[in-house]
Amino acid sequence: MPATTPFEQPTLRLDPDKAAGRLGWHPLLDFTTTIEWAASWYRDHATDPDFDARAATLSQITEYERLATEADVWWAPAMEHVG
C-alpha cells in the first residue's frame, strides 16, 4: 500500500560546498546575522499585534538585495532599484 503522505527526511544536512563549486554561490549573511533576522521576524510576529508579515518580509528581501548589490552578486538589482 503506498504512503499517503510525502516522504520527509528527518534530518537535513545542507552543504554549501556543492553550490559554491558548481554555481559560484556563497552566503551573503553570516550565521549570526541569519539567526538574528529570523528570530527578529518570529519575535515580532509573536509579540506585536500590529505586525505586518508582508511588510517585514519585503523589508528583509530589500535589505538582502542591497547587500547583494554591494557584494556585486551577478543577480543583484542595480542600486537605483533597491530601496
C-alpha positions in Angstrom: 0.0 0.0 0.0 1.5 3.4 -1.0 2.2 6.0 1.7 -0.5 8.7 2.0 1.9 11.5 2.9 5.1 12.5 1.1 8.4 11.3 2.5 10.2 13.9 4.6 13.9 13.4 5.6 14.0 13.5 9.4 17.4 15.4 9.3 18.5 17.7 6.6 22.3 18.1 6.1 22.9 21.1 3.9 26.4 21.5 2.5 27.0 24.8 0.6 30.2 23.4 -0.9 28.5 21.9 -3.9 26.7 25.2 -4.7 29.9 27.1 -4.2 31.8 24.8 -6.5 29.2 24.4 -9.3 27.5 27.8 -9.2 30.0 30.1 -7.5 27.4 30.7 -4.8 28.4 31.9 -1.3 26.2 33.2 1.6 25.8 36.9 2.0 24.8 36.7 5.6 26.9 35.1 8.3 25.3 32.6 10.7 24.7 35.1 13.5 23.0 37.6 11.2 20.8 35.0 9.6 19.6 33.8 13.1 19.1 37.4 14.2 16.9 38.2 11.1 14.8 35.0 11.6 14.5 35.5 15.4 13.5 39.1 14.9 10.8 38.2 12.4 9.3 35.5 14.6 9.6 37.5 17.8 7.8 40.5 16.2 5.2 38.1 14.8 4.6 36.6 18.2 4.6 39.8 20.3 3.3 42.7 18.1 -0.4 42.6 17.4 0.1 45.1 14.5 2.9 43.0 12.9 2.7 43.1 9.1 4.3 39.9 7.9 4.3 41.0 4.3 6.0 44.3 5.0 8.5 42.7 7.3 9.4 40.1 4.7 9.7 42.6 1.9 11.9 44.8 4.1 14.3 41.9 4.7 14.3 41.0 1.0 15.1 44.6 0.1 18.0 44.6 2.6 19.2 41.3 1.3 19.2 42.7 -2.3 21.1 45.8 -1.1 23.7 43.6 0.4 23.9 41.5 -2.7 24.3 44.7 -4.8 27.1 45.9 -2.6 28.8 42.5 -2.9 28.4 42.7 -6.7 26.5 39.5 -6.9 25.5 38.8 -10.6 21.8 38.5 -9.9 21.5 41.6 -7.7 19.4 44.5 -8.9 21.0 47.8 -9.8 21.3 50.1 -6.7 18.7 52.6 -8.0 16.1 49.8 -7.9 16.8 48.8 -4.3 15.0 50.9 -1.9 
